[in-house]
Amino acid sequence: MENHEIIFEKIKELLYKVFPNEIIENKDEKYLSIRETGIWIMSDSRELTVGYGMTHIHCDPRYDDLNEVVELFFNLLTMKKKITHYLKGRFPYKHKTSLTIGDDEIYNLGTAMTWFFPFWKRTTTKVEYQDEIIELSEIENEVNEIKNWL
C-alpha cells in the first residue's frame, strides 16, 4: 500500500470516529464524503484527491507534498468557508470557494464552472459563509498523529 493510500485509511478511521453516522462511502472507488457538508476525499492507485463540492485538489505523491493536501483536508473541516456564487439570471454557472485562515489570511481553494450558461444575461453574485464543521481542538491529537506519520 502506498503512503497516500495509508493516509486515506487513517483519515477514514478518524472520520468514522468523529462523524459515525454522517459518512458516505464508496468502497469500490475509495471515496468518502461527510453528508451535507460538501467535503470529500478520494484515493486511487496514483493520488489522493480532496474536494469541496466540485472544487478539488489532486495530490500525486511523486510530484506533490502529501502534507499540503492533508493540511487542506483538515482546514476544510476546521475553518470557515466563503463561497461566492456567480449567476446569469437565476442560473448558477460558477462558484469560487475560499477558506478563512486566521483573521487576515484567505486561501483560494478554487473556482468551478459550467460551460453552458445564458451568457447574455446580467451577472450577479451571492456570497455564502459556512462555519467550520468541527473545532480543531476536538481532533487536534488525531490530526497531529496523521501529520507526524508523514
C-alpha positions as CSV (number, residue, x, y, z in Angstrom):
1,M,0.0,0.0,0.0
2,E,1.3,3.4,-1.0
3,N,1.7,6.3,1.5
4,H,-1.3,8.3,0.2
5,E,-3.5,5.2,0.5
6,I,-2.4,4.7,4.1
7,I,-3.2,8.4,4.8
8,F,-6.6,7.9,3.2
9,E,-7.2,4.9,5.6
10,K,-6.1,6.9,8.6
11,I,-8.3,9.8,7.7
12,K,-11.2,7.3,7.1
13,E,-10.7,5.9,10.7
14,L,-10.8,9.4,12.1
15,L,-13.9,10.4,10.2
16,Y,-15.8,7.3,11.3
17,K,-14.8,8.1,14.9
18,V,-15.9,11.7,14.8
19,F,-18.9,11.5,12.4
20,P,-20.1,7.9,12.8
21,N,-23.5,8.4,11.2
22,E,-22.5,11.1,8.6
23,I,-20.1,9.3,6.4
24,I,-21.0,8.3,2.8
25,E,-18.5,5.7,1.5
26,N,-18.0,4.1,-1.9
27,K,-15.5,1.3,-1.2
28,D,-15.1,0.4,-4.8
29,E,-13.7,3.9,-5.6
30,K,-12.1,4.6,-2.2
31,Y,-14.3,7.7,-1.8
32,L,-15.6,9.3,1.4
33,S,-17.8,12.3,2.0
34,I,-19.4,13.8,5.0
35,R,-23.1,14.0,4.5
36,E,-24.4,17.5,3.6
37,T,-21.1,19.3,4.0
38,G,-19.7,19.1,0.5
39,I,-16.4,17.8,1.9
40,W,-14.9,14.7,0.3
41,I,-11.7,12.7,-0.1
42,M,-10.8,10.1,-2.6
43,S,-7.8,7.8,-3.1
44,D,-6.7,5.7,-6.1
45,S,-3.5,3.9,-7.1
46,R,-1.8,7.2,-8.1
47,E,-3.1,10.0,-6.0
48,L,-5.1,11.5,-3.1
49,T,-7.8,14.0,-4.0
50,V,-9.5,16.4,-1.6
51,G,-12.5,18.4,-2.5
52,Y,-15.4,20.7,-1.5
53,G,-18.3,20.4,-3.9
54,M,-16.9,20.4,-7.4
55,T,-13.7,22.2,-6.5
56,H,-10.9,19.8,-5.7
57,I,-7.1,19.4,-5.4
58,H,-5.2,16.4,-6.8
59,C,-2.1,15.2,-5.0
60,D,0.3,12.8,-6.7
61,P,2.9,11.9,-4.1
62,R,5.6,11.6,-6.9
63,Y,5.3,15.3,-7.6
64,D,3.3,16.9,-4.8
65,D,3.6,17.2,-1.0
66,L,1.2,15.0,0.8
67,N,1.4,17.3,3.9
68,E,-0.2,20.1,1.9
69,V,-3.3,18.0,0.9
70,V,-3.7,16.6,4.4
71,E,-3.5,20.1,5.8
72,L,-6.1,21.3,3.3
73,F,-8.5,18.5,4.2
74,F,-8.3,19.3,7.9
75,N,-8.6,23.0,7.1
76,L,-11.9,22.2,5.2
77,L,-13.2,20.6,8.4
78,T,-12.0,23.2,10.9
79,M,-12.0,26.6,9.0
80,K,-14.8,28.9,7.9
81,K,-15.6,28.9,4.2
82,K,-16.6,31.7,1.9
83,I,-18.5,30.6,-1.3
84,T,-19.1,33.1,-4.0
85,H,-21.9,32.0,-6.4
86,Y,-22.0,33.7,-9.8
87,L,-25.3,33.7,-11.5
88,K,-26.5,34.6,-15.0
89,G,-30.2,35.4,-14.4
90,R,-31.1,32.7,-11.9
91,F,-28.7,30.1,-13.3
92,P,-25.6,29.4,-11.1
93,Y,-22.8,29.0,-13.6
94,K,-19.7,29.4,-11.4
95,H,-18.6,29.3,-7.8
96,K,-15.4,30.3,-6.0
97,T,-14.5,28.6,-2.7
98,S,-12.1,30.2,-0.2
99,L,-11.1,29.3,3.3
100,T,-10.7,31.9,6.1
101,I,-7.4,31.1,7.8
102,G,-6.9,33.2,10.9
103,D,-8.1,36.8,10.9
104,D,-6.5,38.1,7.7
105,E,-5.5,35.2,5.5
106,I,-7.7,33.8,2.7
107,Y,-6.8,30.6,0.9
108,N,-8.5,30.3,-2.5
109,L,-9.4,26.6,-2.9
110,G,-10.5,27.1,-6.5
111,T,-13.2,28.0,-8.9
112,A,-15.6,25.6,-10.7
113,M,-17.9,26.5,-13.5
114,T,-20.1,25.0,-16.2
115,W,-19.6,25.7,-19.9
116,F,-23.2,26.1,-21.0
117,F,-24.9,29.1,-19.4
118,P,-27.1,32.0,-20.6
119,F,-24.1,34.4,-21.3
120,W,-26.4,37.2,-22.4
121,K,-27.9,37.6,-19.0
122,R,-26.6,40.0,-16.4
123,T,-24.1,38.5,-13.9
124,T,-25.0,38.8,-10.2
125,T,-23.1,37.3,-7.2
126,K,-24.3,35.8,-4.0
127,V,-21.9,35.2,-1.1
128,E,-22.4,32.4,1.4
129,Y,-20.4,31.8,4.5
130,Q,-20.2,28.5,6.2
131,D,-18.9,27.8,9.7
132,E,-16.4,25.1,10.5
133,I,-17.7,21.6,10.6
134,I,-15.7,20.7,13.8
135,E,-13.4,22.6,16.2
136,L,-9.8,21.8,15.6
137,S,-9.3,21.3,19.4
138,E,-11.7,18.3,19.2
139,I,-9.5,16.4,16.7
140,E,-6.1,18.0,17.1
141,N,-4.3,15.0,18.6
142,E,-5.5,12.7,15.8
143,V,-4.6,15.2,13.1
144,N,-1.1,15.6,14.6
145,E,-0.7,11.8,14.6
146,I,-1.6,11.6,10.9
147,K,0.7,14.6,10.1
148,N,3.6,13.1,12.1
149,W,3.1,9.7,10.3
150,L,4.0,11.5,7.1
